[in-house]
Amino acid sequence: MKIDTNQTLKALNGEVLKDNDGQGNAVDATLKMAVVNALLAPVQKETGLDKVKKYELATRIYKNDEVELSSEDIVLIKKCVGDNFAPIVVGQIFNILEGKVE
């Protein structure tokens, strides 16, 4: 499945959610930003191979505005996003990954 990683995430009122760019600046929250952060979040008792797999997927997503994801990639992303974000973000990302239009 091909995904546009620059899609913005929105609040329930339709306004674009904001995130911190690491320099103290507010920037639009995007699918790319959320997924990369979720994939790179530390997890206890994770093997080195699992870490490398997540790193490689995060790098591929970070470097591309549009990315082809396998069903295995989508399962991994959903797991990481679900473990690291609030329902407002998780729901939107799951909908995007499942091809549901909002």
C-alpha positions in Angstrom: 0.0 0.0 0.0 1.4 3.4 -1.0 1.0 6.1 1.7 1.5 9.9 1.6 3.6 10.5 4.7 3.0 14.2 4.8 -0.7 14.0 5.7 -1.4 16.2 8.7 -3.1 14.9 11.8 -6.1 16.9 13.0 -8.0 17.7 16.2 -11.7 16.7 16.4 -12.6 20.3 15.3 -10.6 19.9 12.1 -7.6 22.1 13.1 -4.2 20.7 12.4 -2.5 19.3 15.5 0.9 20.8 16.5 4.0 19.2 17.7 7.5 20.4 18.8 10.3 20.2 16.2 12.9 19.6 18.9 14.0 23.2 18.7 11.1 24.6 20.6 9.1 25.5 17.5 5.5 24.4 16.9 5.1 22.5 13.6 2.2 20.7 12.0 1.9 17.1 13.2 2.2 14.7 10.3 1.8 11.0 9.8 5.6 10.9 9.0 6.5 12.6 12.3 4.3 10.4 14.4 5.2 7.1 12.8 8.9 7.8 12.8 8.8 8.8 16.5 6.7 5.7 17.4 9.1 3.4 15.6 12.1 4.9 17.2 10.6 4.9 20.8 12.6 2.6 23.1 11.1 -0.7 24.1 12.3 -2.9 26.9 13.4 -6.4 26.1 13.5 -5.8 22.4 16.1 -7.8 20.3 18.7 -6.1 18.3 17.1 -7.5 15.1 13.8 -5.9 16.0 15.5 -2.6 16.7 17.2 -2.7 13.3 14.0 -3.5 11.5 12.2 -0.6 13.1 15.1 1.7 12.4 15.2 0.8 8.7 11.5 1.3 8.4 11.6 4.6 10.2 14.5 5.7 7.9 12.6 4.8 4.8 9.5 6.7 5.9 11.5 9.7 7.0 13.3 10.0 3.7 10.2 9.7 1.5 7.1 11.8 1.1 5.4 8.7 -0.3 6.2 5.2 0.8 5.1 1.7 -0.2 4.3 -0.3 3.0 3.8 -4.1 3.2 1.2 -5.6 5.4 4.0 -6.5 7.8 5.1 -2.9 7.9 1.6 -1.7 8.6 1.2 -4.2 11.5 4.5 -3.0 13.0 3.6 0.6 12.6 0.1 0.1 14.2 1.7 -1.7 17.2 4.2 1.1 17.8 1.8 3.9 17.2 -0.8 2.2 19.5 1.8 1.9 22.3 3.0 5.5 22.1 0.2 7.9 21.3 -3.2 9.1 22.4 -6.4 8.0 20.8 -6.7 11.1 18.6 -3.5 10.2 16.9 -3.9 6.4 16.9 -7.4 6.6 15.4 -6.3 8.8 12.5 -3.1 6.8 11.7 -5.0 3.5 11.8 -7.6 4.9 9.4 -5.0 6.1 7.0 -3.2 2.8 7.1 -6.5 0.9 6.6 -7.3 3.2 3.6 -10.4 4.7 5.3 -11.1 8.3 4.2 -12.0 10.8 6.9 
